[in-house]
Each structure stands twice: as C-alpha cells, then as structure tokens.
Amino acid sequence: MTEPATERRELTIIAFTAFLNFTGLTLAIPIFTPMCLDQAGGILAVGTPMTVRTTILGFLLGVFPLCQFFTSPLLGALSDRRGRKQILLLAIAGSCGGYILMAVGILFESLTLVFVSRIITGCFSGSLAVTQSAVADLSDEKSRPRNFGLLGAAFGLSLFIGPALGGFLSDPHVYAGFSYATPFWLSAALAVFNFAQVAWLFSETLPEGCRPQVKFNLLVGPKNILRAFTVVDYRRMFLVVFAVAFGFNFFTQFFQVFLVEQFQATRSQLGMILSYMGIWSIMTQALLVRPVSRRFSSRQIVAVTLVLLAGSFPLLLLVNSFWLLFAAIVFIPIFHGLSNPNVTSLVCGLTGAERQGEILGINQSVMAMGQFVPPLIGGYIVGHHYSLPLWITAGSILLAWVLFLRVSRTQPVF
C-alpha cells in the first residue's frame, strides 16, 4: 500500500483516465440507432428494409462486447505480467485508431469500415480491466469498494456528458458541418489527450517484483469463462455477475425504444433522461458508496440492493407520463451504483493480490458476455412488445439476487 496522499493522487489519475475512456465510448450511444434507421443520410442504402436495419444495428451493438469478451482477459493478464501503465497506453492507442476508422467509415458510407472499427475499439476497450487492476493495487479490503466507486463515478459523469454531447455533435440542425462522424473525431482527440496524460502522470502501481509470469493466449476469454463457471469457488459469484450484466444490458440497449413507443419521446427528451440517470449515478458514487461501505459489508449491501434494483424496472411500466418517469427512474442508478462496486469488490476477494488483473479480466469477460447477448436477441424480443426487455431485466437481476443469497450461505467469507 502507498502513503495516503500518494494513493489519493494515483486514484485521481486512474479515475480521470477511466473518465476519458468512458466518455469516448459513451459519445457513440445516441449515434448507432439513428444512423442505422436513417432512411436518408445514414450508413445504409435508401430503401433497406427495416428488419435488415435492426438486424445490422444489433450486430453493430453486439460485436463490440463480443470482441471485449476475447481481449479483456488478455489485457488484464498482460498487465499482471508487464505492468499496468504499458498496457493501458497500448489500449488507449488502439481505441484512438478505432475511433478514427469509424469516422472515416461513416464519411465514406462504408459498412465494412464501420464494423472493422467496432471490432478494433471492442478489442482495446478491455483497458477497464487494467484500470480496475490499478485500483485494486492501491486498495485493501476496507477501501476497495469505495475506491472502485471512483470508477463508477467516472462512468456516471461520462454517461451524463457523453450521450448528450454525442447527440449534439451529430445533429446538422445545430451546425451544418456536424454529422454522424463528428463525435468520433472528438473521441479520437480525447484518446490522444488521455495517452499523453497517462504517459506523463500515471505511475506504475504493480512493481516488477510482484508480477507473476501469467500464461495467456487468444482463447483465454472462453477458457476463463469455463473456469469461471466450472471452478466451485468461482462459479456462483460469476453467475451473479453474468445475470446482473445480462439483465441490465437488456435495459440499457432497449430503454430508448421503450421511451419512444410508450411516451413518444423526442431526441432531446432521450438525452435528458440519459443525463438525468448519469447525474444520479454520479451522486450515488460520490455521496452514498463510501458512507454505506463504511457501515455495511459488501455482502450486506449486495444482498439488499440487487432485489431493490430488480423491483425498479417493472415500476417504470406503472408510469403514465413522461415527466413522472423522472421520479420513478431515480431508483435504478442508485441501486445499481451501490451494488456494482461491491460486486466487483467481492470478485476481487476470490483470489490473492498477485492475481487481481487475471480475476478482473475474467470478470470483464463475464460482463462482456452479458453485454453481447442482449443486442443479438433483443431486437427480436422488442419486435413482440417493447415492454418485454424490462421484464427480462427484472427477472434476470432477481435471479442474480437469489444466486447471491446462496453464495452468502455457502461462502460466509463474503
């Protein structure tokens, strides 16, 4: 462990690095759906059937976490072997290249380049496992949940800024020079700045003497998934992680469809809702995670917040006014913001300090698997009724809660 002042400085730099990474990614949130559905100016030819458009949209959304699934454990394990800073710089540089290629693909209306860009960006987005490992390096069991809360706050702030900014920069009605490509040029610029500040300010958190010779290969993702679900000490906890990720991503991928169908929400209203949720996510991480973590253990927090989170989604179906939605939706970022860093903390407790990058890489792969499945099957489900993803989300997270209670009984160390 480092001295408190130095630790705070390093945690601040790591959180800022994560914020820039997240912002570059969240700028794209409001882009792909209108770009694929746009009949006169999107990436697809005029006259392309709607079913083809939604299918392509699903694969565009799904290929990113699919690539993340394969590469996150590689980057996490590689950071155990080569150090956090070097691998973080590699991931940022790769993401920058992916953003540039996306902008070029959009300008030339090349669906092939757009898919290649999503593949590249997905492959290098596993830097989250590296930043999580750096946080774990600087944390003990008591400080770990609140330190991971800093990453949650960084994500919340980026979710507040990124989608609204991405929608603004892609709208030619705001400025004639704006297009679907503009937000990706900004993402590339943020990546360049992030690379520079990591190279200059970031101090290595894993000394050379503490680096194990971790074995890895291209199939480490699938192998680690098998390990996550076959090793008795890991299986139930990673089933919890998967169920939460699977359900919550059903919500995030198709919530905008629900808003449009149920409330005829405009683009500005969609951005308003996303920003509002981002604000509450920030407030939860900044004001609630630390005091709650001091008073209760991670096991106690997760046991309560998961069941409350599951009940928050059907509540949205009872709302009959768009503006009343602001009162109902607040519970989702609060309960998710409290549960997420504590679930990650419990995952860290599955192994020793020398394997944090590896276990967090496995965790990221499990979460990625829970991210790429919903967009691949969700379009078909939404086609039957726009409310079904909310019920599936609630059921999946409720299942995670039941599984977690079983984990708590069989592994009281949590």
C-alpha positions in Angstrom: 0.0 0.0 0.0 1.2 3.6 -0.7 1.0 6.6 1.5 -2.5 8.2 1.8 -1.6 11.4 -0.1 0.2 9.5 -2.9 -2.6 6.9 -3.0 -5.2 9.7 -3.5 -3.2 11.2 -6.3 -2.9 7.9 -8.1 -6.5 7.1 -7.7 -7.5 10.5 -9.0 -5.3 9.9 -12.1 -6.8 6.5 -12.6 -10.3 7.8 -12.3 -9.6 10.6 -14.8 -8.1 8.1 -17.2 -11.3 5.9 -16.9 -13.5 9.0 -17.3 -11.8 9.9 -20.6 -12.1 6.3 -21.8 -15.7 6.1 -20.9 -16.5 9.5 -22.4 -15.0 8.4 -25.7 -17.2 5.3 -25.7 -20.4 7.0 -24.5 -20.3 9.6 -27.2 -21.5 6.9 -29.5 -24.5 5.9 -27.5 -27.0 8.1 -29.4 -25.4 7.6 -32.8 -25.8 4.0 -34.0 -29.6 3.7 -33.7 -30.5 6.8 -35.7 -27.6 6.1 -38.1 -28.9 2.6 -38.9 -32.6 3.7 -39.1 -32.0 6.9 -41.0 -33.6 6.4 -44.5 -31.8 9.5 -46.0 -28.3 10.1 -44.7 -27.4 7.1 -42.6 -24.9 4.3 -43.2 -27.4 2.0 -45.1 -28.8 2.5 -48.5 -32.1 4.1 -49.0 -34.8 1.5 -49.3 -33.1 -1.0 -47.0 -35.9 -2.9 -45.2 -36.5 -2.1 -41.5 -35.8 -5.7 -40.4 -32.4 -5.6 -42.1 -31.7 -2.3 -40.5 -32.5 -3.5 -37.0 -30.5 -6.7 -37.5 -27.5 -4.8 -38.6 -27.9 -2.5 -35.6 -28.0 -5.5 -33.3 -24.8 -6.8 -34.7 -23.1 -3.4 -34.5 -24.0 -3.2 -30.9 -23.1 -6.8 -30.2 -19.8 -7.1 -31.9 -18.1 -4.6 -29.5 -18.7 -6.6 -26.3 -18.0 -9.8 -28.2 -14.5 -8.6 -29.0 -14.2 -7.3 -25.5 -15.0 -10.8 -24.3 -12.0 -12.2 -26.0 -9.5 -9.4 -25.3 -10.3 -8.1 -21.8 -8.7 -11.1 -20.0 -5.7 -10.9 -22.3 -5.1 -7.2 -21.4 -5.8 -7.9 -17.7 -3.4 -10.8 -17.6 -0.8 -9.0 -19.7 -1.0 -6.1 -17.2 -0.1 -8.6 -14.5 2.9 -9.6 -16.5 4.1 -6.3 -18.0 2.7 -3.7 -15.6 -0.4 -1.5 -15.8 1.0 1.6 -17.5 2.4 0.0 -20.6 -0.8 -2.0 -21.3 -3.0 1.0 -20.6 -1.1 3.0 -23.2 -1.5 0.2 -25.7 -5.2 0.1 -25.2 -5.7 3.8 -25.5 -3.7 4.0 -28.7 -5.8 1.1 -30.2 -9.0 2.8 -29.2 -7.9 6.0 -30.9 -7.2 4.1 -34.1 -10.7 2.6 -33.9 -12.4 6.0 -33.5 -10.6 7.4 -36.5 -11.5 4.5 -38.6 -15.2 4.8 -37.6 -15.3 8.5 -38.6 -13.7 7.6 -42.0 -16.1 4.7 -42.5 -19.1 6.9 -41.8 -17.8 9.7 -44.2 -17.4 7.1 -47.0 -20.6 5.3 -46.1 -18.6 2.0 -45.7 -20.4 -0.5 -43.6 -17.3 -2.7 -43.7 -15.1 0.0 -42.2 -17.7 0.7 -39.6 -17.8 -2.9 -38.5 -13.9 -3.1 -38.6 -13.8 0.0 -36.4 -16.2 -1.6 -33.8 -14.1 -4.7 -33.8 -10.9 -2.7 -33.1 -12.5 -0.5 -30.5 -14.0 -3.5 -28.8 -10.7 -5.3 -28.7 -8.9 -2.4 -27.0 -11.8 -1.4 -24.7 -10.6 -4.0 -22.2 -8.5 -1.3 -20.6 -11.2 -1.2 -18.0 -9.7 -4.4 -16.6 -6.3 -2.7 -16.4 -7.7 0.4 -14.6 -9.6 -1.8 -12.2 -6.4 -3.8 -11.5 -4.6 -0.5 -10.8 -7.3 0.5 -8.3 -7.0 -3.0 -6.7 -3.2 -2.5 -6.4 -3.8 0.7 -4.3 -6.6 -0.8 -2.1 -7.1 -3.0 0.8 -10.3 -4.9 1.7 -11.8 -2.0 3.5 -11.1 0.7 1.0 -11.7 -1.4 -2.1 -15.5 -0.8 -2.5 -15.2 3.0 -2.2 -12.1 3.1 -4.4 -14.0 1.1 -7.1 -16.8 3.6 -6.6 -14.5 6.2 -8.1 -14.6 4.3 -11.4 -18.4 4.1 -11.1 -18.4 7.9 -10.6 -16.2 8.3 -13.7 -18.7 6.2 -15.7 -21.6 8.2 -14.3 -20.0 11.5 -15.2 -19.2 10.2 -18.7 -22.8 8.9 -19.1 -24.0 12.4 -18.2 -21.7 14.2 -20.7 -21.1 11.7 -23.5 -24.6 10.9 -24.9 -25.8 14.5 -24.8 -22.6 15.7 -26.4 -22.7 12.9 -29.0 -26.2 13.8 -29.9 -25.4 17.5 -30.2 -22.3 17.0 -32.3 -24.1 14.6 -34.7 -27.0 17.0 -35.4 -26.6 19.0 -38.6 -29.5 21.2 -37.5 -27.2 22.5 -34.7 -24.4 23.2 -37.1 -24.3 22.3 -40.8 -20.8 20.8 -40.5 -21.9 18.3 -37.9 -22.5 14.7 -38.9 -22.6 11.1 -37.5 -18.8 11.1 -37.8 -18.2 14.2 -35.7 -18.4 12.6 -32.2 -15.9 10.0 -33.2 -13.3 12.7 -34.2 -13.8 14.1 -30.7 -13.4 10.6 -29.2 -10.1 10.2 -31.1 -8.9 13.6 -29.7 -9.8 12.6 -26.2 -7.8 9.4 -26.6 -4.8 11.4 -27.8 -5.0 13.6 -24.7 -5.6 10.5 -22.5 -2.5 8.8 -23.9 -0.4 11.9 -23.1 -1.6 12.3 -19.5 -1.1 8.6 -18.8 2.4 8.7 -20.2 3.2 11.8 -18.2 1.4 11.5 -14.9 0.5 7.8 -14.3 2.8 5.9 -12.0 3.2 2.2 -12.3 1.1 0.5 -9.5 2.4 -3.0 -9.8 6.2 -3.3 -9.0 8.3 -5.7 -11.2 8.9 -8.0 -8.2 5.2 -8.6 -7.8 4.5 -9.6 -11.4 3.7 -13.3 -12.0 4.5 -15.0 -15.3 0.9 -15.4 -16.4 0.2 -17.7 -19.3 -2.3 -16.4 -21.9 -3.5 -17.0 -25.4 -6.2 -15.8 -27.8 -8.7 -18.3 -26.3 -8.1 -17.2 -22.8 -11.6 -15.5 -22.7 -13.5 -18.7 -23.5 -11.2 -20.7 -21.2 -11.7 -18.2 -18.4 -15.4 -18.4 -18.9 -15.2 -22.1 -18.5 -13.0 -21.6 -15.4 -15.5 -19.0 -14.0 -18.4 -21.4 -14.3 -16.7 -24.7 -13.5 -14.4 -23.9 -10.6 -16.6 -24.3 -7.5 -15.0 -21.3 -5.7 -15.8 -19.0 -8.7 -19.0 -20.4 -10.3 -21.8 -18.9 -8.2 -20.2 -15.5 -7.9 -19.7 -15.3 -11.6 -23.2 -16.5 -12.3 -24.3 -13.5 -10.2 -22.1 -11.2 -12.3 -23.5 -12.6 -15.5 -27.1 -12.4 -14.5 -26.8 -8.8 -13.5 -24.9 -7.8 -16.6 -27.3 -9.7 -18.9 -30.4 -8.1 -17.4 -29.0 -4.6 -17.0 -27.8 -4.6 -20.6 -31.3 -5.5 -21.8 -32.4 -2.3 -20.2 -29.6 -0.1 -21.5 -29.8 -1.4 -25.1 -33.6 -1.0 -25.5 -34.7 1.6 -23.0 -34.8 4.2 -25.7 -37.2 2.0 -27.7 -39.5 1.8 -24.6 -39.4 5.6 -24.2 -40.3 6.2 -27.9 -43.1 3.7 -28.0 -44.6 4.4 -24.6 -44.2 8.2 -24.4 -43.3 9.2 -28.0 -40.1 10.8 -26.6 -38.1 13.1 -28.8 -34.3 13.0 -29.2 -33.9 15.9 -26.7 -36.0 14.1 -24.2 -34.0 10.9 -24.7 -30.8 12.8 -24.0 -32.4 14.5 -21.0 -33.3 11.1 -19.4 -29.8 9.7 -20.0 -28.2 12.8 -18.5 -30.6 12.6 -15.5 -29.6 9.0 -14.9 -25.9 10.0 -15.2 -26.3 12.7 -12.6 -27.9 10.2 -10.1 -25.1 7.7 -10.9 -22.5 10.3 -10.0 -24.3 11.3 -6.8 -24.6 7.7 -5.8 -20.9 7.0 -6.3 -19.8 10.3 -4.7 -22.2 10.6 -1.8 -23.5 7.1 -0.9 -20.9 4.4 -1.7 -18.3 5.5 0.8 -20.6 6.0 3.9 -22.7 2.9 3.1 -19.5 0.8 2.6 -18.2 2.0 6.0 -21.3 0.9 7.8 -22.1 -2.3 6.0 -20.1 -5.1 4.3 -20.2 -5.7 0.6 -22.2 -8.9 1.2 -24.9 -7.0 3.1 -25.1 -4.2 0.5 -25.4 -6.5 -2.5 -28.0 -8.7 -0.7 -30.3 -5.7 -0.4 -29.6 -3.6 -3.5 -30.0 -6.4 -6.0 -33.6 -7.2 -5.0 -34.4 -3.5 -4.9 -32.9 -3.0 -8.3 -34.9 -5.8 -9.8 -38.1 -4.2 -8.5 -37.3 -0.9 -10.0 -37.8 -1.9 -13.6 -41.5 -3.0 -13.5 -42.1 0.2 -11.7 -41.5 2.1 -14.9 -44.4 0.3 -16.5 -46.8 1.9 -14.0 -45.8 5.4 -15.1 -48.3 7.1 -17.4 -46.5 10.4 -18.0 -43.0 11.1 -19.4 -42.3 13.7 -16.7 -43.4 11.4 -13.9 -40.8 9.0 -15.2 -38.1 11.2 -13.6 -39.4 10.3 -10.2 -39.6 6.5 -10.9 -36.3 6.1 -12.7 -34.1 7.5 -10.0 -34.0 4.2 -8.1 -32.2 2.4 -11.0 -28.9 4.4 -10.9 -29.0 4.5 -7.1 -29.4 0.7 -6.5 -27.1 -0.2 -9.5 -24.5 2.3 -8.3 -24.4 0.8 -4.8 -24.4 -2.8 -6.0 -21.9 -2.7 -8.8 -18.7 -1.6 -7.0 -19.5 -4.1 -4.1 -20.0 -6.9 -6.6 -16.6 -6.1 -8.1 -15.1 -6.0 -4.6 -16.4 -9.4 -3.9 -14.9 -10.7 -7.2 -11.5 -9.3 -6.1 -11.8 -11.3 -2.9 -12.0 -14.6 -4.9 -8.2 -14.6 -5.3 -5.0 -13.2 -3.9 -3.4 -9.8 -4.6 -1.0 -11.1 -7.2 -3.8 -12.3 -9.4 -6.1 -9.2 -9.4 -5.5 -8.5 -13.1 -6.4 -12.1 -14.1 -9.5 -12.3 -11.9 -10.8 -8.9 -13.0 -10.1 -9.9 -16.7 -12.3 -12.9 -16.1 -14.9 -10.7 -14.5 -14.8 -8.3 -17.5 -15.2 -11.3 -19.9 -18.3 -12.5 -18.0 -19.7 -9.0 -18.1 -18.9 -8.8 -21.8 -20.8 -12.0 -22.4 -23.7 -10.4 -20.6 -23.4 -7.4 -23.0 -23.2 -9.0 -26.4 -26.1 -11.5 -26.0 -28.9 -8.9 -25.4 -28.4 -6.9 -28.6 -28.2 -10.1 -30.7 -31.6 -11.4 -29.4 -33.2 -8.2 -28.1 -34.3 -6.9 -31.4 -36.5 -9.9 -32.0 -37.9 -9.6 -28.4 -38.6 -5.9 -28.8 -40.4 -6.7 -32.0 -43.0 -8.6 -30.0 -43.5 -5.9 -27.4 -41.4 -3.0 -26.2 -42.1 -3.8 -22.5 -40.6 -7.3 -22.6 -37.0 -6.2 -22.0 -38.0 -4.5 -18.8 -39.5 -7.8 -17.5 -36.5 -9.8 -18.7 -34.2 -7.3 -16.9 -36.1 -7.6 -13.7 -36.2 -11.4 -13.8 -32.5 -11.7 -14.6 -31.5 -9.4 -11.7 -33.9 -11.2 -9.4 -32.2 -14.4 -10.3 -28.8 -12.8 -9.6 -30.2 -11.9 -6.1 -31.3 -15.5 -5.4 -27.9 -16.9 -6.6 -26.1 -14.3 -4.4 -28.0 -15.4 -1.3 -26.9 -18.9 -2.0 -23.3 -17.7 -2.3 -23.6 -15.9 1.0 -24.8 -19.1 2.7 -22.1 -21.4 1.3 -19.2 -18.9 1.3 -19.6 -16.8 4.5 -16.3 -15.1 3.9 -18.2 -12.6 1.8 
